[in-house]
């Protein structure tokens, strides 16, 4: 972890992707840094469920932005699920049910919401947790599909509403589900925002991708205005 921390700090803007670690089946999980390191820090996960990866197109577009935002992008946290055409990771675990906050056990591998044998049992969730703890982003966006809404609760509601308005999406004000990444972040990192963007089914058009890029920038702009920037 110390080695990774040093590599993260050295990662240059718009430089080559940094390998954070490897998935269950050995695929690299990478982060890309873009924008302006003096801007508010925002973290984006393009895909956490292998069958809900339309957000990867937004992640790729975000890699090319020039704006006042210290943007960290993980295009794909579930490369095994994407390769297999499965929602879960390579071990049949739902990576968005494997976090420790209100974790609830039960079920078996490849069940739709199988949470794993214990919290953080999966390499992918540990990689994401370690990155979040290292970066302490002001806001984190998790892309999913196919509900076509922005889902936020509690201290993240304001950020979620700003994003929803900018993206032209419905805002869904609802508590976090058991063992999800947003549940964990909202309970462990108070004062920061983490919310879910459920994209519509299918692929995004170029126009939709641009709109989401603008929504990320609108969110970052609101963060810059609302607080002094802490690094
Ligand atoms: Zn999902």
Boltz pocket constraint, residues with backbone or C-beta under 6 A from the ligand:
constraints:
  - pocket:
      binder: B
      contacts: [[A, 49], [A, 52], [A, 96], [A, 143], [A, 144], [A, 145]]
      max_distance: 6.0
